[in-house]
Amino acid sequence: MKEIPIKKYVRYLFGISILVFILNKFYLRPWVLENELPIPIQIMVLSIPNFIEAIVGTLIATGILLQLRQYFDKTIGDIKDTYIHLIAASVVAIYVISQELKFHNLGGNNVYDPYDVIASIIGLLLTLGLIQAWGFVENRDP
């Protein structure tokens, strides 16, 4: 099977997201919880994991669906990139939002927080917009 040539910005977005998650988890979040900071800053820092989860999930789901499309190309025909992006974002949206609304607990012990739902939706929309605007792979028509 041929390798999918992923665009550099997708790799950078993935790497930066993981780095921000790690820095938030081990440095920023504990510091914010120990100090008396304004509520908007606390909300933002505590919602970063949900934002990152939406970004990383959308990128991974898009890559998997593009690989599956390439593998099953002869049997199911050519599905446009736009549809792949929308399907990936929809699947991830169902997962992250249902997790926040406590329909399942696959991501750990979650406590419902409307700001986490908002952060997840922003992450989903941002990633979908970036993928739609600039594409996910090199040399492929959107």
N, C-alpha and C positions, 0 to 999 in steps of 0.2 A: 504494500500500500504506500502511495506517495505521501510525503510529508506536506502538511499545509503550511505555506509560508506566512506566518503571523506577522502583522505590522509591528514596527518597533514601539509605537506609542502604546499598543496593547500590552506589550511586555513591560514597559515602563510603568503603566498604570497598575498592573498586577504587582510588580515589585514594590512600588511606592506604597500601595495599599497594605501589603504585608508589613512593611517597615513601620508605617504609621500605627498599625494595629499593635505591633510589639512595643513600640515606644509608649503608646497610650496605656497598654496593659501593665507594663513594669515601672514606668516612670511618672507619666502625667496623671493617670487616674489615682494612684496612691497619694500623690502630692495634693491633688485637688480635694480628696476626701479628708486629708489631715488639716487643711487650711480653710479658713473662712473666705471663700470667693463668692462673687455675685452669682445669683441663681442661674442666669443665662449661660454663664461659662460652665457651671456645673452640669447643666443639662446637655450642653454641646459635648463636653468631654465624656460624659457617661453614655451618650448615644453614638459615639464614634464606632464601637464594635458592630452595631446594627447597620450603619452606613457602609462600613467595610465589607460586612457579610453580603450585602446586596451587590456591591461592585464585584467582588471576587466570585460570587455565585453566578452572576450574569456572564462574566468572562469565561468561566469554566464550562457552563452549560452551552454557551455559544460555540466554543471550541469542540465540545463533544458532538453537538448536533451537526456542525460542519464536517467533522470526520465521519459521522454516520451517513450523511448525505453522499459523501465521496464513496463510501463503501457500498451503499445500496443504490448508487446512481443508475445502474442499468435496470433495476426492477421498479423503482418508484419514480423515475424521471428526475428532471432537474428542478429542484425547489429553489426559488429565488432567495438571495441573501436576506432580503428584507423580511421574508416570512420566517427564516431561521432565527433572525434576531428577535422578532416579536414572540416566537414560540419560546425561546430561551428566557427572555425577560418575563414572560407570563408564568412559566414553570417556577422560576426563582421567586417571583412575586407571591405565588400561592404558598410556597414553602415559608418565606420569611415573615409574611404577614400572618399566616395561620399560626406560626410559632409565637409571634408576639401576642396574638389573641388567645393563646393557650389552648388551641385545638390539638396540639401535640407538644411533646417536650423533647424532641430529637436534638435540639441544640444545647441542652442543659437546663438548669433551673432558672426559668425565666419568670420575671414578675412583670405583669402588664404595666406598661408605661406608654401613654399616647405619644410622647416625644420619640420613643424608639420606633414606633410605627411610622412617624413622619420622617425620621432619619432613614429608615429602610426605603420608603417610597422615593425620597430624594436620591438615594444611591442608585435605585433601579432606573429612574428616569434619566439621571445624569449619564449612566453607563450606556443605556439604550440610545440616548441622543448622540453620544460620542461615536458609538459603533455605527449608527445610521449615517452620521455626517461624514466620517472618515474611513469607514470600512473596518473590517477585522483582518482580512488577509490581503496580501499583495497580489496584483495581477488577476483580479476577479471582479467582474462587473457587479455592482450593487443591485 
